[in-house]
Amino acid sequence: MNIVKLNSSDWELNVDLDGGRIESLRKNEELILGSFERIDGKIGNTHLCVPNFANDGVEKYGLPFHGIFRNAKWNLVSQNDDLLEIDCEVDGFYVRQLFAFINGSFDQKVIIENIGEQEKPVNAAIHNYWSSDLGWDEVFLNGMNVSTLIKNSEFINLKQLNDLNIPGKPRIKWQLFGFNSAKLWTAFLEESGNKIFDKNYFCLEPIMQRDEGFFGSLESMLSPKAKLELRQTILVG
């Protein structure tokens, strides 16, 4: 691990440059996004999925599942009281992540640039690992109980401004730019035909578009020297 930090009076962010991952995000010492040892033995924490999210990129272009940046080495660009910026260049993509605490909220901006000579498909996502110490059976997103969606690893449509209620946590306002859907999921094992789920976290992962025919379509193509900007903002309480 290679941790860099950003702190304010009530927020604390730890970012691992190995993978450009959010190792933890806390508000008033309450864990919002975390790192978790999963039931399948892996360690999960919040990371980018660039340039592809799921199987379309694997099947069409032979890209790793969830893209090429989550296991890459990132560089620290700048760090001060208000902003943390990291960057990484892989396979003709130059990606920056800018983390900041703005007006009492946490802000993550992602800028993806095609620095190659040919257009490239992009269907990016942020694989958020939300802390749920009391379980996710009563997690509500925009007034809807999403526990069944988590169990079944399903998608849901997103609004630009979303209400997220997690048992035992303060109410969360979650604002998104450039993302239209989300995948819900948590790790599990099957024993005697029954699924045993992790309960202390759940993944609610904003994605530009569902993969069904999007990745590789004209709409998904990023022209040479062009940039794409995505963003999530989390307001707690």
Secondary structure, 3 states (H helix, E strand, C coil): CCEEEEECCCEEEEEECECCEEEEEEECCEEEECCEECCCCCEECEEEEECCCCHHHHHHHCCCCCECCCCCECEEEEECCCEEEEEEEECCEEEEEEEEEECCEEEEEEEEEECCCCCEECCCEEECEEECCCCCCCCEECCEECHHHHHHCCEEECCCEEEEECCCCCCEEEEEECCCEEEEECCEEEECCEEEECCCEEEEEEECCCCCCCCCCHHHEECCCCEEEEEEEEEEC
